[in-house]
Amino acid sequence: MTVGDAALSPADLKMCHYCARVTDAVTAPDHPIRRWLPALLGNLEAEIAASQVRHQSQFDTAELELDELITAAQAAAIIGRSRRQVLRITTSLDGRIVCGRWLFNKQTVLDYAEAMHSE
């Protein structure tokens, strides 16, 4: 992908994709950005895939974590607790604040829920 005369590296594309996913996770469902954000995410994903093929031998930078982020309410639904209870265990769930909202890695929450049910 090129912007003006500058080409975006695979790492740059992944960072843009990550920012778009965070924006998607924290944006209200009725916000106008929802009209075009899914298309942007799809375009970035396609460009990342194409870029990885083109730059596979040159890509030595650290992998950017592209884990699916979920909100506290979504984490609560997975774990079977209230949102407030989830916020009390943010450390156990590796929660982080992004744009004033708590976000969690979905796989971490699923692992926590599985561990809770196996006890």
C-alpha positions as semicolon CSV with decimal commas, in nm:
position;residue;x (nm);y (nm);z (nm)
1;M;0,000;0,000;0,000
2;T;0,133;0,343;-0,081
3;V;0,046;0,677;0,068
4;G;0,161;0,950;-0,167
5;D;0,508;0,834;-0,268
6;A;0,577;0,640;0,051
7;A;0,502;0,270;0,081
8;L;0,372;0,136;0,410
9;S;0,573;-0,153;0,547
10;P;0,401;-0,470;0,668
11;A;0,459;-0,351;1,027
12;D;0,298;-0,014;0,946
13;L;-0,004;-0,190;0,797
14;K;-0,039;-0,410;1,106
15;M;-0,022;-0,106;1,332
16;C;-0,294;0,067;1,126
17;H;-0,506;-0,248;1,143
18;Y;-0,457;-0,269;1,520
19;C;-0,563;0,095;1,563
20;A;-0,871;0,034;1,348
21;R;-0,964;-0,273;1,559
22;V;-0,926;-0,078;1,882
23;T;-1,142;0,198;1,734
24;D;-1,398;-0,066;1,637
25;A;-1,397;-0,208;1,990
26;V;-1,455;0,124;2,163
27;T;-1,689;0,300;1,920
28;A;-2,060;0,315;1,995
29;P;-2,277;0,102;1,764
30;D;-2,464;0,404;1,627
31;H;-2,154;0,617;1,556
32;P;-2,116;0,728;1,189
33;I;-1,771;0,565;1,168
34;R;-1,950;0,229;1,164
35;R;-2,056;0,295;0,802
36;W;-1,701;0,275;0,667
37;L;-1,485;0,112;0,936
38;P;-1,567;-0,250;0,837
39;A;-1,457;-0,177;0,479
40;L;-1,135;-0,019;0,604
41;L;-1,062;-0,321;0,823
42;G;-1,122;-0,554;0,527
43;N;-0,896;-0,350;0,301
44;L;-0,621;-0,343;0,562
45;E;-0,646;-0,720;0,615
46;A;-0,621;-0,783;0,240
47;E;-0,327;-0,546;0,209
48;I;-0,149;-0,710;0,505
49;A;-0,189;-1,053;0,345
50;A;-0,058;-0,929;0,011
51;S;0,223;-0,737;0,178
52;Q;0,336;-1,040;0,378
53;V;0,374;-1,236;0,057
54;R;0,572;-0,952;-0,105
55;H;0,790;-0,880;0,200
56;Q;0,811;-1,222;0,362
57;S;1,189;-1,244;0,343
58;Q;1,234;-0,882;0,460
59;F;0,995;-0,892;0,756
60;D;1,217;-0,920;1,064
61;T;1,041;-0,679;1,298
62;A;0,859;-0,804;1,608
63;E;0,510;-0,930;1,549
64;L;0,243;-0,684;1,654
65;E;-0,015;-0,847;1,874
66;L;-0,338;-0,854;1,677
67;D;-0,549;-1,031;1,934
68;E;-0,919;-0,970;1,935
69;L;-1,006;-0,710;2,195
70;I;-1,335;-0,718;2,382
71;T;-1,505;-0,482;2,626
72;A;-1,567;-0,542;2,996
73;A;-1,933;-0,617;2,922
74;Q;-1,836;-0,879;2,664
75;A;-1,583;-1,030;2,906
76;A;-1,852;-1,042;3,173
77;A;-2,084;-1,233;2,940
78;I;-1,811;-1,489;2,865
79;I;-1,712;-1,537;3,228
80;G;-2,066;-1,529;3,361
81;R;-2,009;-1,240;3,601
82;S;-2,118;-0,879;3,611
83;R;-1,920;-0,602;3,443
84;R;-1,830;-0,468;3,788
85;Q;-1,690;-0,806;3,892
86;V;-1,483;-0,819;3,573
87;L;-1,339;-0,477;3,650
88;R;-1,231;-0,608;3,991
89;I;-1,022;-0,882;3,826
90;T;-0,869;-0,676;3,545
91;T;-0,520;-0,779;3,653
92;S;-0,605;-1,148;3,620
93;L;-0,750;-1,081;3,276
94;D;-0,463;-0,857;3,159
95;G;-0,706;-0,572;3,101
96;R;-0,589;-0,239;2,970
97;I;-0,746;0,101;2,936
98;V;-0,777;0,228;2,578
99;C;-0,948;0,560;2,515
100;G;-1,096;0,550;2,864
101;R;-1,245;0,200;2,830
102;W;-1,126;-0,130;2,967
103;L;-1,039;-0,377;2,691
104;F;-0,941;-0,741;2,726
105;N;-0,779;-0,999;2,504
106;K;-1,061;-1,237;2,414
107;Q;-0,838;-1,546;2,433
108;T;-0,721;-1,450;2,783
109;V;-1,084;-1,416;2,895
110;L;-1,175;-1,751;2,736
111;D;-0,878;-1,916;2,910
112;Y;-0,985;-1,762;3,242
113;A;-1,342;-1,884;3,196
114;E;-1,221;-2,233;3,113
115;A;-1,000;-2,238;3,422
116;M;-1,294;-2,122;3,636
117;H;-1,517;-2,403;3,508
118;S;-1,250;-2,673;3,550
119;E;-1,203;-2,595;3,921
